[in-house]
Amino acid sequence: RKLVIGAILSLTVAAATTLALPIAVRRMIDHGFSTSDSGFIASYFIMLVGMAALLAAASAGRYYFVITLGERVVANIRRDVFSHVTTLSPAFFDSAQSGEIVSRLAADTTQVKSAVGATASVALRNLILGLGAVAMMVVTSPKLSGLVIAAIPIIVLPLMAFGRSVRRKSRQAQDTLADATAYASEQIGAVRTLQAFTNEKLVTGRFAGAVEAAFQAARASILARSLLTFFAIFTIFASVVAVLWFGSRDVLAGTLSPGTLGQFLLYAVFAAG
């Protein structure tokens, strides 16, 4: 519980500090440069350095708490799963491969650690930053934020479809890796029998085939993730450029200050990220 509370507090401070940066930038552009007041500009730069220090400290705390939490959760899972396996009936072990059980204890729990640790932390941070950035965009310029909000479904719906494909291929890659590990474990456990019947080439060939299947599954997963990354980056930042273009026209027309456009652009980039 202490790790969870520490992670949430660090995450909240980091997100709040990040969302406050564009406001300081806007005031510096609109007031500092226009009045040529070097003292005013210096005070804002000092404040920005202080905010950067706070952001760095909060980010470091978030990393420590979240990664430690992931290690703690996975250690508990490995202990409980192994404890459960030892209580199963002999019939289970007649049908299950011991190598696959070991693979699930090692490789699968590592995936859980990644999800509970870094991935969950990034997802929660992005959720807070995304909602906060959209809210601040509406406050900064309702007109421009309307364009961004209208583009969100066009971007998110295809990403959700890509995400399902990535998840399915990732699961298949994990299963084929477990099969290869299970086969290797079984053969190593019976190596005396294997060598007595001179089956080294047969076993090596089968294991090579299992490893190749695992590689092909992993490559399919990587390709799906690559396509997802391309589509996400292109569509999201193309929309940011379009919003910047509309905003620049308002600045030229005098209906929007340069600092306000800079503030809105930073929030748009946060939301896009």
Short mmCIF file of the C-alpha atoms (twelve columns), coordinates in Angstrom:
data_MODEL
# 
_entry.id   MODEL 
# 
loop_
_atom_site.group_PDB 
_atom_site.id 
_atom_site.type_symbol 
_atom_site.label_atom_id 
_atom_site.label_alt_id 
_atom_site.label_comp_id 
_atom_site.label_asym_id 
_atom_site.label_seq_id 
_atom_site.Cartn_x 
_atom_site.Cartn_y 
_atom_site.Cartn_z 
_atom_site.pdbx_PDB_model_num 
ATOM 1   C CA . ARG A 1   0.000   0.000   0.000   1 
ATOM 2   C CA . LYS A 2   2.830   2.382   0.830   1 
ATOM 3   C CA . LEU A 3   4.392   1.770   -2.590  1 
ATOM 4   C CA . VAL A 4   1.054   2.431   -4.322  1 
ATOM 5   C CA . ILE A 5   0.482   5.648   -2.362  1 
ATOM 6   C CA . GLY A 6   4.031   6.827   -3.075  1 
ATOM 7   C CA . ALA A 7   3.649   6.062   -6.774  1 
ATOM 8   C CA . ILE A 8   0.319   7.920   -7.045  1 
ATOM 9   C CA . LEU A 9   1.653   10.980  -5.191  1 
ATOM 10  C CA . SER A 10  4.804   11.111  -7.327  1 
ATOM 11  C CA . LEU A 11  2.750   10.653  -10.481 1 
ATOM 12  C CA . THR A 12  0.333   13.432  -9.522  1 
ATOM 13  C CA . VAL A 13  3.132   15.891  -8.710  1 
ATOM 14  C CA . ALA A 14  4.952   15.088  -11.980 1 
ATOM 15  C CA . ALA A 15  1.764   15.509  -14.043 1 
ATOM 16  C CA . ALA A 16  0.783   18.758  -12.323 1 
ATOM 17  C CA . THR A 17  4.265   20.211  -12.798 1 
ATOM 18  C CA . THR A 18  4.270   19.236  -16.469 1 
ATOM 19  C CA . LEU A 19  0.856   20.829  -17.034 1 
ATOM 20  C CA . ALA A 20  2.007   24.050  -15.326 1 
ATOM 21  C CA . LEU A 21  4.997   24.543  -17.648 1 
ATOM 22  C CA . PRO A 22  3.042   25.904  -20.668 1 
ATOM 23  C CA . ILE A 23  1.423   28.609  -18.497 1 
ATOM 24  C CA . ALA A 24  4.856   29.883  -17.456 1 
ATOM 25  C CA . VAL A 25  6.018   29.813  -21.079 1 
ATOM 26  C CA . ARG A 26  2.969   31.819  -22.220 1 
ATOM 27  C CA . ARG A 27  3.465   34.523  -19.589 1 
ATOM 28  C CA . MET A 28  7.146   34.772  -20.439 1 
ATOM 29  C CA . ILE A 29  6.426   35.191  -24.166 1 
ATOM 30  C CA . ASP A 30  3.542   37.645  -23.758 1 
ATOM 31  C CA . HIS A 31  4.975   39.771  -20.942 1 
ATOM 32  C CA . GLY A 32  8.693   39.215  -20.675 1 
ATOM 33  C CA . PHE A 33  9.833   39.778  -24.250 1 
ATOM 34  C CA . SER A 34  7.366   42.559  -25.000 1 
ATOM 35  C CA . THR A 35  8.482   44.777  -22.073 1 
ATOM 36  C CA . SER A 36  12.195  44.016  -22.457 1 
ATOM 37  C CA . ASP A 37  12.382  43.529  -18.702 1 
ATOM 38  C CA . SER A 38  15.449  41.357  -18.140 1 
ATOM 39  C CA . GLY A 39  14.617  40.923  -14.446 1 
ATOM 40  C CA . PHE A 40  11.164  39.592  -15.302 1 
ATOM 41  C CA . ILE A 41  12.609  37.128  -17.797 1 
ATOM 42  C CA . ALA A 42  15.326  36.026  -15.345 1 
ATOM 43  C CA . SER A 43  12.762  35.321  -12.617 1 
ATOM 44  C CA . TYR A 44  10.728  33.156  -14.997 1 
ATOM 45  C CA . PHE A 45  13.767  31.195  -16.117 1 
ATOM 46  C CA . ILE A 46  14.698  30.592  -12.473 1 
ATOM 47  C CA . MET A 47  11.145  29.396  -11.838 1 
ATOM 48  C CA . LEU A 48  11.346  27.058  -14.854 1 
ATOM 49  C CA . VAL A 49  14.577  25.541  -13.498 1 
ATOM 50  C CA . GLY A 50  12.865  24.994  -10.137 1 
ATOM 51  C CA . MET A 51  9.909   23.326  -11.846 1 
ATOM 52  C CA . ALA A 52  12.308  21.126  -13.808 1 
ATOM 53  C CA . ALA A 53  13.951  20.053  -10.525 1 
ATOM 54  C CA . LEU A 54  10.552  19.225  -9.015  1 
ATOM 55  C CA . LEU A 55  9.556   17.304  -12.146 1 
ATOM 56  C CA . ALA A 56  12.823  15.338  -12.100 1 
ATOM 57  C CA . ALA A 57  12.413  14.448  -8.403  1 
ATOM 58  C CA . ALA A 58  8.787   13.368  -8.875  1 
ATOM 59  C CA . SER A 59  9.665   11.297  -11.950 1 
ATOM 60  C CA . ALA A 60  12.516  9.588   -10.099 1 
ATOM 61  C CA . GLY A 61  10.183  8.823   -7.185  1 
ATOM 62  C CA . ARG A 62  7.537   7.455   -9.542  1 
ATOM 63  C CA . TYR A 63  10.088  5.167   -11.187 1 
ATOM 64  C CA . TYR A 64  11.337  3.852   -7.837  1 
ATOM 65  C CA . PHE A 65  7.899   3.191   -6.363  1 
ATOM 66  C CA . VAL A 66  6.360   1.680   -9.504  1 
ATOM 67  C CA . ILE A 67  9.275   -0.590  -10.449 1 
ATOM 68  C CA . THR A 68  9.645   -1.779  -6.845  1 
ATOM 69  C CA . LEU A 69  5.907   -2.445  -6.765  1 
ATOM 70  C CA . GLY A 70  6.180   -4.530  -9.942  1 
ATOM 71  C CA . GLU A 71  9.025   -6.593  -8.461  1 
ATOM 72  C CA . ARG A 72  7.024   -7.134  -5.258  1 
ATOM 73  C CA . VAL A 73  3.897   -8.255  -7.098  1 
ATOM 74  C CA . VAL A 74  5.798   -10.664 -9.359  1 
ATOM 75  C CA . ALA A 75  7.710   -12.158 -6.436  1 
ATOM 76  C CA . ASN A 76  4.389   -12.860 -4.708  1 
ATOM 77  C CA . ILE A 77  2.901   -14.340 -7.885  1 
ATOM 78  C CA . ARG A 78  5.868   -16.673 -8.423  1 
ATOM 79  C CA . ARG A 79  5.711   -17.827 -4.802  1 
ATOM 80  C CA . ASP A 80  1.948   -18.449 -4.888  1 
ATOM 81  C CA . VAL A 81  1.948   -20.162 -8.294  1 
ATOM 82  C CA . PHE A 82  4.757   -22.506 -7.291  1 
ATOM 83  C CA . SER A 83  2.977   -23.237 -4.014  1 
ATOM 84  C CA . HIS A 84  -0.193  -24.057 -5.973  1 
ATOM 85  C CA . VAL A 85  1.650   -26.272 -8.477  1 
ATOM 86  C CA . THR A 86  3.057   -28.426 -5.672  1 
ATOM 87  C CA . THR A 87  -0.507  -29.241 -4.516  1 
ATOM 88  C CA . LEU A 88  -1.741  -30.468 -7.919  1 
ATOM 89  C CA . SER A 89  -2.488  -34.140 -8.527  1 
ATOM 90  C CA . PRO A 90  -0.027  -36.526 -10.218 1 
ATOM 91  C CA . ALA A 91  -2.482  -36.745 -13.150 1 
ATOM 92  C CA . PHE A 92  -1.786  -33.090 -13.923 1 
ATOM 93  C CA . PHE A 93  1.937   -33.735 -14.204 1 
ATOM 94  C CA . ASP A 94  1.297   -36.753 -16.448 1 
ATOM 95  C CA . SER A 95  -0.306  -34.457 -19.038 1 
ATOM 96  C CA . ALA A 96  1.621   -31.200 -18.462 1 
ATOM 97  C CA . GLN A 97  5.230   -30.587 -19.456 1 
ATOM 98  C CA . SER A 98  7.426   -29.538 -16.562 1 
ATOM 99  C CA . GLY A 99  9.369   -27.251 -18.910 1 
ATOM 100 C CA . GLU A 100 6.228   -25.294 -19.759 1 
ATOM 101 C CA . ILE A 101 5.436   -24.869 -16.059 1 
ATOM 102 C CA . VAL A 102 8.922   -23.463 -15.487 1 
ATOM 103 C CA . SER A 103 8.525   -21.179 -18.502 1 
ATOM 104 C CA . ARG A 104 5.258   -19.835 -17.124 1 
ATOM 105 C CA . LEU A 105 6.927   -19.178 -13.766 1 
ATOM 106 C CA . ALA A 106 9.816   -17.324 -15.419 1 
ATOM 107 C CA . ALA A 107 8.850   -15.779 -18.770 1 
ATOM 108 C CA . ASP A 108 5.138   -15.130 -18.178 1 
ATOM 109 C CA . THR A 109 5.665   -13.552 -14.778 1 
ATOM 110 C CA . THR A 110 8.270   -11.281 -16.365 1 
ATOM 111 C CA . GLN A 111 5.528   -10.029 -18.676 1 
ATOM 112 C CA . VAL A 112 3.332   -9.444  -15.637 1 
ATOM 113 C CA . LYS A 113 6.166   -7.451  -14.028 1 
ATOM 114 C CA . SER A 114 6.426   -5.309  -17.149 1 
ATOM 115 C CA . ALA A 115 2.676   -4.652  -17.101 1 
ATOM 116 C CA . VAL A 116 2.392   -3.940  -13.369 1 
ATOM 117 C CA . GLY A 117 5.590   -1.896  -13.339 1 
ATOM 118 C CA . ALA A 118 6.652   0.312   -16.229 1 
ATOM 119 C CA . THR A 119 3.638   -0.153  -18.528 1 
ATOM 120 C CA . ALA A 120 0.987   0.606   -15.901 1 
ATOM 121 C CA . SER A 121 2.977   3.613   -14.711 1 
ATOM 122 C CA . VAL A 122 3.271   5.058   -18.215 1 
ATOM 123 C CA . ALA A 123 -0.402  4.361   -18.940 1 
ATOM 124 C CA . LEU A 124 -1.554  6.095   -15.754 1 
ATOM 125 C CA . ARG A 125 0.780   9.051   -16.349 1 
ATOM 126 C CA . ASN A 126 -0.455  9.397   -19.933 1 
ATOM 127 C CA . LEU A 127 -4.077  9.207   -18.790 1 
ATOM 128 C CA . ILE A 128 -3.595  12.053  -16.296 1 
ATOM 129 C CA . LEU A 129 -1.532  14.132  -18.727 1 
ATOM 130 C CA . GLY A 130 -3.968  13.511  -21.581 1 
ATOM 131 C CA . LEU A 131 -7.081  14.498  -19.648 1 
ATOM 132 C CA . GLY A 132 -5.300  17.431  -17.996 1 
ATOM 133 C CA . ALA A 133 -3.908  18.678  -21.314 1 
ATOM 134 C CA . VAL A 134 -7.306  18.469  -23.027 1 
ATOM 135 C CA . ALA A 135 -8.931  20.365  -20.143 1 
ATOM 136 C CA . MET A 136 -6.249  23.087  -20.268 1 
ATOM 137 C CA . MET A 137 -6.583  23.282  -24.062 1 
ATOM 138 C CA . VAL A 138 -10.301 24.045  -23.658 1 
ATOM 139 C CA . VAL A 139 -9.473  26.757  -21.103 1 
ATOM 140 C CA . THR A 140 -6.742  28.231  -23.342 1 
ATOM 141 C CA . SER A 141 -8.637  28.271  -26.655 1 
ATOM 142 C CA . PRO A 142 -12.083 26.646  -26.990 1 
ATOM 143 C CA . LYS A 143 -12.022 27.120  -30.776 1 
ATOM 144 C CA . LEU A 144 -8.747  25.278  -31.372 1 
ATOM 145 C CA . SER A 145 -9.512  22.625  -28.759 1 
ATOM 146 C CA . GLY A 146 -12.741 21.839  -30.609 1 
ATOM 147 C CA . LEU A 147 -10.686 20.875  -33.662 1 
ATOM 148 C CA . VAL A 148 -8.483  18.601  -31.560 1 
ATOM 149 C CA . ILE A 149 -11.384 16.927  -29.760 1 
ATOM 150 C CA . ALA A 150 -13.150 16.319  -33.083 1 
ATOM 151 C CA . ALA A 151 -10.046 14.517  -34.382 1 
ATOM 152 C CA . ILE A 152 -9.730  12.193  -31.351 1 
ATOM 153 C CA . PRO A 153 -12.246 9.505   -32.531 1 
ATOM 154 C CA . ILE A 154 -10.602 9.421   -35.979 1 
ATOM 155 C CA . ILE A 155 -7.272  8.650   -34.298 1 
ATOM 156 C CA . VAL A 156 -8.357  6.425   -31.387 1 
ATOM 157 C CA . LEU A 157 -10.693 3.978   -33.156 1 
ATOM 158 C CA . PRO A 158 -8.051  2.642   -35.627 1 
ATOM 159 C CA . LEU A 159 -5.545  2.478   -32.761 1 
ATOM 160 C CA . MET A 160 -7.927  0.254   -30.795 1 
ATOM 161 C CA . ALA A 161 -8.234  -2.086  -33.787 1 
ATOM 162 C CA . PHE A 162 -4.445  -2.212  -34.168 1 
ATOM 163 C CA . GLY A 163 -4.133  -2.831  -30.426 1 
ATOM 164 C CA . ARG A 164 -6.257  -5.978  -30.578 1 
ATOM 165 C CA . SER A 165 -4.037  -7.378  -33.334 1 
ATOM 166 C CA . VAL A 166 -0.889  -6.563  -31.352 1 
ATOM 167 C CA . ARG A 167 -2.289  -8.201  -28.212 1 
ATOM 168 C CA . ARG A 168 -3.259  -11.370 -30.094 1 
ATOM 169 C CA . LYS A 169 0.153   -11.691 -31.764 1 
ATOM 170 C CA . SER A 170 1.979   -10.985 -28.488 1 
ATOM 171 C CA . ARG A 171 0.060   -13.781 -26.763 1 
ATOM 172 C CA . GLN A 172 0.889   -16.169 -29.616 1 
ATOM 173 C CA . ALA A 173 4.589   -15.268 -29.347 1 
ATOM 174 C CA . GLN A 174 4.512   -15.952 -25.602 1 
ATOM 175 C CA . ASP A 175 2.846   -19.355 -26.129 1 
ATOM 176 C CA . THR A 176 5.340   -20.493 -28.783 1 
ATOM 177 C CA . LEU A 177 8.231   -19.470 -26.525 1 
ATOM 178 C CA . ALA A 178 6.735   -21.561 -23.727 1 
ATOM 179 C CA . ASP A 179 6.488   -24.561 -26.109 1 
ATOM 180 C CA . ALA A 180 10.146  -24.252 -27.104 1 
ATOM 181 C CA . THR A 181 11.269  -23.922 -23.487 1 
ATOM 182 C CA . ALA A 182 9.175   -26.893 -22.430 1 
ATOM 183 C CA . TYR A 183 10.645  -29.108 -25.175 1 
ATOM 184 C CA . ALA A 184 14.212  -28.129 -24.288 1 
ATOM 185 C CA . SER A 185 13.614  -28.785 -20.587 1 
ATOM 186 C CA . GLU A 186 12.159  -32.237 -21.250 1 
ATOM 187 C CA . GLN A 187 15.066  -33.273 -23.467 1 
ATOM 188 C CA . ILE A 188 17.712  -31.981 -21.069 1 
ATOM 189 C CA . GLY A 189 16.013  -33.848 -18.227 1 
ATOM 190 C CA . ALA A 190 16.237  -37.098 -20.246 1 
ATOM 191 C CA . VAL A 191 19.630  -36.462 -21.838 1 
ATOM 192 C CA . ARG A 192 21.041  -39.880 -20.905 1 
ATOM 193 C CA . THR A 193 18.206  -41.660 -22.698 1 
ATOM 194 C CA . LEU A 194 18.515  -39.236 -25.621 1 
ATOM 195 C CA . GLN A 195 22.229  -39.958 -26.039 1 
ATOM 196 C CA . ALA A 196 21.774  -43.699 -25.541 1 
ATOM 197 C CA . PHE A 197 19.535  -43.829 -28.602 1 
ATOM 198 C CA . THR A 198 21.754  -41.308 -30.530 1 
ATOM 199 C CA . ASN A 199 18.821  -38.990 -31.087 1 
ATOM 200 C CA . GLU A 200 20.840  -35.769 -30.848 1 
ATOM 201 C CA . LYS A 201 20.174  -34.685 -34.442 1 
ATOM 202 C CA . LEU A 202 16.456  -35.436 -34.212 1 
ATOM 203 C CA . VAL A 203 16.064  -33.485 -30.965 1 
ATOM 204 C CA . THR A 204 18.224  -30.609 -32.211 1 
ATOM 205 C CA . GLY A 205 16.152  -30.341 -35.380 1 
ATOM 206 C CA . ARG A 206 12.876  -30.303 -33.477 1 
ATOM 207 C CA . PHE A 207 14.128  -27.684 -31.041 1 
ATOM 208 C CA . ALA A 208 15.407  -25.559 -33.922 1 
ATOM 209 C CA . GLY A 209 11.929  -25.752 -35.450 1 
ATOM 210 C CA . ALA A 210 10.340  -24.706 -32.150 1 
ATOM 211 C CA . VAL A 211 12.757  -21.785 -31.791 1 
ATOM 212 C CA . GLU A 212 12.080  -20.714 -35.382 1 
ATOM 213 C CA . ALA A 213 8.327   -20.805 -34.728 1 
ATOM 214 C CA . ALA A 214 8.862   -18.629 -31.652 1 
ATOM 215 C CA . PHE A 215 10.952  -16.214 -33.746 1 
ATOM 216 C CA . GLN A 216 8.308   -15.985 -36.482 1 
ATOM 217 C CA . ALA A 217 5.611   -15.316 -33.895 1 
ATOM 218 C CA . ALA A 218 7.764   -12.641 -32.242 1 
ATOM 219 C CA . ARG A 219 8.486   -11.041 -35.627 1 
ATOM 220 C CA . ALA A 220 4.761   -10.899 -36.430 1 
ATOM 221 C CA . SER A 221 4.178   -9.208  -33.074 1 
ATOM 222 C CA . ILE A 222 6.999   -6.716  -33.709 1 
ATOM 223 C CA . LEU A 223 5.639   -5.909  -37.192 1 
ATOM 224 C CA . ALA A 224 2.176   -5.246  -35.767 1 
ATOM 225 C CA . ARG A 225 3.672   -2.955  -33.111 1 
ATOM 226 C CA . SER A 226 5.729   -1.139  -35.761 1 
ATOM 227 C CA . LEU A 227 2.642   -0.461  -37.890 1 
ATOM 228 C CA . LEU A 228 0.794   0.709   -34.788 1 
ATOM 229 C CA . THR A 229 3.659   3.088   -33.934 1 
ATOM 230 C CA . PHE A 230 3.760   4.514   -37.478 1 
ATOM 231 C CA . PHE A 231 0.023   5.136   -37.610 1 
ATOM 232 C CA . ALA A 232 -0.069  6.675   -34.125 1 
ATOM 233 C CA . ILE A 233 2.841   9.074   -34.631 1 
ATOM 234 C CA . PHE A 234 1.764   10.197  -38.103 1 
ATOM 235 C CA . THR A 235 -1.915  10.790  -37.401 1 
ATOM 236 C CA . ILE A 236 -1.439  12.409  -34.013 1 
ATOM 237 C CA . PHE A 237 1.306   14.838  -34.961 1 
ATOM 238 C CA . ALA A 238 -0.302  15.629  -38.311 1 
ATOM 239 C CA . SER A 239 -3.329  16.775  -36.329 1 
ATOM 240 C CA . VAL A 240 -1.073  18.916  -34.101 1 
ATOM 241 C CA . VAL A 241 0.422   20.572  -37.198 1 
ATOM 242 C CA . ALA A 242 -3.070  21.266  -38.543 1 
ATOM 243 C CA . VAL A 243 -4.086  22.899  -35.259 1 
ATOM 244 C CA . LEU A 244 -0.896  24.998  -35.289 1 
ATOM 245 C CA . TRP A 245 -1.749  26.180  -38.803 1 
ATOM 246 C CA . PHE A 246 -5.236  27.291  -37.744 1 
ATOM 247 C CA . GLY A 247 -3.782  28.952  -34.646 1 
ATOM 248 C CA . SER A 248 -1.176  30.882  -36.621 1 
ATOM 249 C CA . ARG A 249 -3.976  32.417  -38.706 1 
ATOM 250 C CA . ASP A 250 -5.647  33.645  -35.496 1 
ATOM 251 C CA . VAL A 251 -2.350  35.161  -34.316 1 
ATOM 252 C CA . LEU A 252 -1.967  37.030  -37.626 1 
ATOM 253 C CA . ALA A 253 -5.565  38.221  -37.338 1 
ATOM 254 C CA . GLY A 254 -4.891  39.523  -33.819 1 
ATOM 255 C CA . THR A 255 -7.497  37.337  -32.104 1 
ATOM 256 C CA . LEU A 256 -4.884  35.181  -30.339 1 
ATOM 257 C CA . SER A 257 -1.639  36.192  -28.634 1 
ATOM 258 C CA . PRO A 258 1.642   34.433  -29.563 1 
ATOM 259 C CA . GLY A 259 2.064   33.266  -25.965 1 
ATOM 260 C CA . THR A 260 -1.415  31.750  -25.884 1 
ATOM 261 C CA . LEU A 261 -0.694  29.878  -29.120 1 
ATOM 262 C CA . GLY A 262 2.584   28.625  -27.633 1 
ATOM 263 C CA . GLN A 263 0.763   27.471  -24.493 1 
ATOM 264 C CA . PHE A 264 -1.923  25.730  -26.544 1 
ATOM 265 C CA . LEU A 265 0.679   24.071  -28.749 1 
ATOM 266 C CA . LEU A 266 2.518   22.638  -25.732 1 
ATOM 267 C CA . TYR A 267 -0.738  21.233  -24.324 1 
ATOM 268 C CA . ALA A 268 -1.538  19.783  -27.761 1 
ATOM 269 C CA . VAL A 269 1.862   18.082  -27.834 1 
ATOM 270 C CA . PHE A 270 1.277   16.680  -24.313 1 
ATOM 271 C CA . ALA A 271 -2.122  15.353  -25.356 1 
ATOM 272 C CA . ALA A 272 -0.676  13.928  -28.587 1 
ATOM 273 C CA . GLY A 273 2.126   12.175  -26.688 1 
# 
